[in-house]
Amino acid sequence: MAATETEKALLEKFTYSSSVAADVWHPQSDPRAYEWWYFDALSDDGREALVVIFLDNFIFSPRYNKSVESPESRVESQNPQSQIPNPKSDRRFPALVFIYYRDGKPLYRAINEFSPEEFSAAVANGSDAPFCKLGDSEFRFESAPYGSGYLLTINATLRRNRKLKATLEWLSIESDFLPRKGVEIAPHSHNWNLVAPRSDVTGRIEVFESNGKLKDVRHFRGTGYHDHNTDSRWLAETVQDWQWGRAHFTDATVVYYRYKECAATDSTPTTKLFLVKKGNFQALDAECHESEFRRNIFGLKYPGALNFSAGENLRLYVRQTKLIDASFFYLRFLSEARIKCPDGSRHEAFAITEHLAPRALKFRWLDWLTDMRIGRNGKGSFLP
């Protein structure tokens, strides 16, 4: 089905790439601008999951959202040419998110917000390979004789000031399909870089009590994913809703997004499927039928099932079976996915999927609840 002019215009507001070269920081003068580097993985038996996110501006932070609403911020955002990007600005709110799930529940969660001075990263048009450092945590792209990928070193503070240390490797299996695209980000658009749709993930996680005594050790092995998001616009004013997910099948990887901006006049979201099979990368326009609608305990409505169709006889069915993280504005699921490929093959796999409806980030009365999950100044959060 040919895209309408409205759909084409909306698609331009959401650009995509698959580029290691573009997996660097793009410092922008607009105080609303943000970037995040996202890593996730599912264990081979589906019982364990990891999510790690590095953010130069924490889009869920009450301090960030209050700052971008200020009259000063709005004036600066309207005159971006007059500003010089300042990575150490006191209106930057970098953060690290680390969550380890076991049997569908978050066993260890750290959301640590840092000062601007504790953030550094490889920049666009520089000579450094992708890296980002937040306090004593970092990720770094490295090459070795056995392959290339990302090494993550995590030093995070948990609730009750326990410490979590982890060393993890995302060895790229499928990556860098559009190596030149996305190096220069599109202005006034959401830029999504599917850096590595599939990775082999291994590592070790250690948890220490506040007195330094080792409490727990976990060894992880599974299949993972890595992407990178960039935008110069405030999420709460830009995105109406955004559904995203990925599934690793025996011989294919599928990533979907279903995206709708607040300013869109058409009620139909932009929907795409990304298929990686036999080393080939395809970006396909798709249609999606949603069903089995539900609400989480915070009142956020979401579909329990999504049925995608794209191209000639490509079908993806996603059932969002286990809600593993929830708030007023986002949901994360451990889901079940089934795919039917054009060659007639059918496969099943576990999937990580997300639903984001960020309008509630405007509600300042929710800040106190959000803040209780965020650790600051080297201390852990109040809530797990």
C-alpha positions in Angstrom: 0.0 0.0 0.0 1.5 3.4 -1.0 2.1 5.8 1.8 0.0 8.9 2.0 1.6 12.4 2.0 0.8 12.7 5.7 2.5 9.3 6.4 5.5 10.4 4.4 5.7 13.6 6.3 5.5 11.8 9.6 8.1 9.3 8.5 10.5 12.1 8.0 10.1 12.9 11.6 11.5 9.5 12.5 14.6 8.6 10.6 16.5 5.3 10.9 20.0 4.0 10.3 22.2 1.1 11.2 25.7 2.5 11.7 28.5 2.0 14.2 30.1 5.3 13.0 26.9 7.1 14.0 26.9 5.5 17.4 28.6 8.5 18.9 27.4 11.6 20.8 25.9 14.5 18.8 26.0 17.4 21.3 23.3 20.0 20.5 22.7 23.4 21.9 19.0 23.0 22.5 18.5 22.3 26.2 15.7 19.8 25.3 18.0 17.7 23.2 18.7 14.1 24.4 20.4 10.9 23.4 20.3 7.5 24.8 22.3 4.3 24.1 20.2 1.2 24.8 21.4 -2.4 25.3 19.2 -5.4 26.2 19.6 -9.2 26.2 17.5 -12.3 27.0 19.1 -15.5 28.4 19.0 -18.6 26.3 16.3 -20.1 28.5 14.2 -16.9 28.5 14.3 -16.7 32.3 16.8 -13.8 32.6 16.8 -10.4 31.0 19.2 -7.4 31.0 18.5 -3.7 30.2 21.3 -1.1 30.3 20.8 2.5 29.1 23.3 5.4 29.1 21.6 8.8 28.7 23.1 12.3 28.2 19.8 13.8 29.3 17.5 11.5 31.4 14.1 11.9 29.6 12.2 10.7 32.7 14.1 12.9 35.2 11.8 15.4 37.0 14.8 17.8 37.0 15.2 17.5 33.2 11.5 17.8 32.5 11.1 20.8 34.8 14.1 22.5 33.2 12.9 22.1 29.6 9.5 23.6 30.6 11.2 26.8 32.0 10.8 30.1 30.1 14.6 30.3 29.7 14.8 26.9 28.1 12.0 27.7 25.7 13.7 30.9 24.6 17.0 29.0 24.0 15.3 26.2 22.0 13.8 28.8 19.7 17.2 30.3 19.0 19.5 27.3 18.7 22.0 29.1 16.4 22.9 31.5 19.2 24.0 28.8 21.5 27.2 26.8 21.7 26.8 23.1 22.7 28.1 22.8 26.3 28.5 19.2 27.5 29.0 20.4 31.1 25.9 22.6 31.2 24.2 22.6 34.6 20.9 22.0 32.7 22.1 18.6 31.5 20.9 15.5 33.5 22.9 12.4 32.5 21.8 9.0 33.9 22.5 5.3 33.9 19.8 2.6 34.0 20.7 -1.0 34.8 18.0 -3.6 35.4 18.4 -7.4 35.8 15.2 -9.4 35.5 14.7 -12.9 36.7 11.5 -14.9 35.9 9.7 -11.7 34.7 10.5 -9.6 37.8 13.2 -6.9 38.3 15.7 -8.5 40.8 18.2 -5.6 40.7 17.4 -2.1 39.5 19.6 0.9 39.5 18.6 4.3 38.1 21.5 6.6 38.9 21.5 10.3 37.9 24.8 12.1 37.6 26.2 15.6 37.4 27.2 16.9 34.0 30.9 16.7 34.9 30.6 12.9 35.2 29.5 12.5 31.6 31.8 12.1 28.6 31.5 10.4 25.2 33.0 10.1 21.7 31.6 12.9 19.6 30.4 13.1 16.0 33.0 14.0 13.5 35.7 12.9 15.9 38.3 10.2 15.6 37.3 8.1 18.6 35.3 4.8 18.4 31.9 4.9 20.1 32.1 5.1 23.9 30.2 6.8 26.8 31.3 7.2 30.4 29.1 8.0 33.3 30.9 8.1 36.6 32.7 4.7 36.9 30.4 3.1 34.3 31.1 3.0 30.6 30.5 1.3 27.3 33.2 1.1 24.6 33.2 -0.3 21.1 36.2 -2.6 20.5 37.5 -4.9 17.8 39.3 -8.2 18.5 40.4 -11.2 16.4 37.2 -13.0 17.2 35.0 -10.1 16.3 33.8 -6.6 17.3 31.3 -5.3 19.7 30.7 -3.4 22.9 32.3 -3.9 26.3 30.2 -2.6 29.2 31.6 -1.9 32.7 28.9 -1.1 35.2 29.4 0.4 38.7 25.9 1.3 40.0 24.3 2.0 43.3 21.1 0.1 44.3 18.5 0.7 46.9 19.8 0.8 50.5 23.2 1.9 49.0 24.1 -1.6 47.9 26.6 -1.7 45.0 26.3 -3.5 41.7 29.3 -4.3 39.5 29.1 -5.9 36.1 31.3 -6.7 33.2 29.4 -7.5 30.0 30.2 -8.0 26.3 27.8 -7.4 23.4 29.6 -9.3 20.6 28.0 -8.1 17.3 26.5 -10.8 15.2 24.3 -8.6 13.0 25.3 -4.9 12.8 26.3 -1.9 10.8 24.0 -2.5 7.8 23.9 1.1 6.7 27.4 2.3 7.8 27.3 5.8 6.3 23.7 6.6 7.0 22.9 8.6 10.2 26.4 9.9 10.8 24.8 13.4 10.5 21.6 13.4 12.4 18.4 14.9 10.9 17.4 18.1 12.7 13.9 18.3 14.4 13.5 14.6 13.9 13.8 11.5 16.0 16.9 9.6 14.8 16.9 5.8 15.5 20.1 3.9 14.9 19.7 0.1 15.0 23.4 -0.3 15.5 23.4 -4.1 16.3 20.1 -5.9 15.9 21.7 -9.1 17.2 24.6 -9.7 19.6 26.0 -12.6 21.6 25.9 -11.4 25.2 28.0 -12.8 28.1 29.1 -11.4 31.4 29.2 -11.4 35.2 27.2 -9.4 37.7 28.2 -8.9 41.4 26.1 -7.3 44.1 27.6 -6.1 47.4 26.0 -5.0 50.6 26.5 -1.4 51.8 29.4 -2.7 54.1 31.2 -4.2 51.0 30.3 -7.8 51.6 29.6 -9.8 48.5 25.9 -10.8 48.4 25.3 -12.3 45.0 27.0 -13.4 41.8 25.2 -13.9 38.5 26.7 -15.2 35.2 24.8 -14.3 32.1 24.7 -15.7 28.6 22.1 -14.9 25.9 21.2 -13.0 22.8 21.0 -9.2 22.8 20.3 -6.0 20.9 21.7 -2.4 20.8 20.4 0.8 19.5 20.8 4.6 19.9 18.2 7.4 19.9 18.7 11.1 19.3 16.2 14.0 19.3 16.4 17.8 19.9 12.7 18.0 20.9 11.0 17.5 24.2 9.6 13.9 24.2 6.4 14.9 26.1 5.5 17.4 23.5 6.6 15.4 20.5 5.5 11.7 20.8 1.9 10.7 21.4 2.8 7.0 21.6 5.5 4.7 20.5 5.6 0.9 20.5 8.8 -0.9 19.9 10.0 -4.5 20.1 12.6 -7.0 18.9 12.7 -10.8 18.6 15.6 -13.1 17.8 14.4 -16.2 15.9 16.5 -19.2 14.8 17.5 -17.8 11.5 16.2 -14.2 11.6 15.9 -11.1 13.7 12.8 -8.8 13.5 12.6 -5.3 15.0 9.4 -3.3 14.8 8.4 0.2 15.6 5.0 1.9 15.6 5.3 5.6 16.1 2.9 8.5 16.2 3.8 12.2 16.9 1.5 14.6 18.7 1.4 17.0 15.8 0.3 14.3 13.3 -3.1 15.0 11.7 -3.5 11.4 10.5 -4.7 8.9 13.1 -2.5 6.1 11.6 0.9 5.7 13.2 4.0 5.1 11.1 4.7 1.4 11.3 7.8 -0.5 10.0 9.3 -3.9 10.3 13.1 -4.5 10.1 14.0 -8.0 9.0 17.5 -9.4 9.1 17.8 -12.8 7.5 20.8 -14.5 5.9 22.8 -11.4 6.3 20.3 -9.2 4.5 18.7 -6.1 6.1 15.3 -5.1 5.0 13.2 -2.1 6.1 9.6 -2.7 5.3 6.5 -0.5 5.6 3.9 -2.5 7.6 0.4 -2.6 8.9 -0.6 -3.5 12.4 -3.8 -4.7 14.0 -4.0 -4.2 17.8 -6.3 -6.2 20.1 -6.9 -7.4 23.6 -6.5 -3.9 25.2 -5.7 -3.6 28.9 -4.7 -1.0 31.4 -1.8 -1.3 33.9 -2.2 -0.3 37.5 -1.3 3.3 36.6 -4.1 3.5 34.1 -1.9 3.4 30.9 -3.8 1.6 28.1 -2.0 -0.9 25.9 -2.7 -3.7 23.4 -2.1 -7.2 24.6 -1.6 -8.5 21.1 -0.1 -6.9 17.9 -0.4 -8.5 14.4 1.9 -7.1 11.8 2.0 -7.7 8.0 4.5 -6.4 5.5 5.8 -7.2 2.0 4.9 -10.4 0.4 3.7 -12.8 3.1 5.7 -11.6 6.0 3.7 -11.8 9.2 4.7 -11.1 12.8 2.4 -11.8 15.8 3.4 -10.4 19.2 1.6 -11.3 22.4 2.7 -9.1 25.3 2.3 -11.7 28.0 4.4 -10.5 31.0 4.5 -6.9 32.1 7.9 -6.6 33.7 8.2 -2.9 34.2 5.5 -0.2 34.5 4.9 3.5 35.2 2.5 6.3 34.2 4.3 6.8 30.8 6.1 3.6 29.8 5.7 -0.2 29.9 8.2 -3.0 29.2 7.1 -6.6 28.5 8.5 -10.0 28.1 6.6 -11.1 25.1 6.0 -14.1 22.8 6.6 -13.6 19.1 5.7 -15.7 16.1 7.0 -15.0 12.5 6.0 -16.3 9.1 8.6 -15.5 6.5 8.1 -15.1 2.7 9.8 -18.4 2.2 7.1 -20.1 4.3 9.2 -20.8 7.3 7.7 -20.2 10.8 9.5 -19.6 14.1 8.7 -18.7 17.7 10.8 -16.8 20.1 10.8 -14.7 23.3 10.8 -10.9 22.7 11.4 -7.7 24.6 8.8 -5.1 23.8 8.0 -1.6 25.0 5.1 0.9 25.0 5.8 4.6 25.6 3.1 7.3 26.0 5.1 10.2 27.5 2.3 12.8 27.9 2.3 12.2 31.7 5.8 13.6 31.9 4.2 17.0 31.8 2.4 16.3 35.1 4.6 17.8 37.8 2.5 16.2 40.6 4.0 12.8 39.5 7.6 14.0 40.0 7.7 12.8 43.6 6.8 9.3 42.7 9.2 9.1 39.7 12.0 10.6 41.9 11.7 7.9 44.5 13.1 5.4 41.9 16.1 7.6 41.0 19.4 7.6 43.0 21.4 10.8 43.0 24.7 12.1 44.4 26.1 8.6 44.7 23.2 7.2 46.8 20.6 4.6 45.8 16.9 5.2 45.2 14.2 5.1 47.9 12.0 2.6 45.9 13.3 -0.5 44.1 
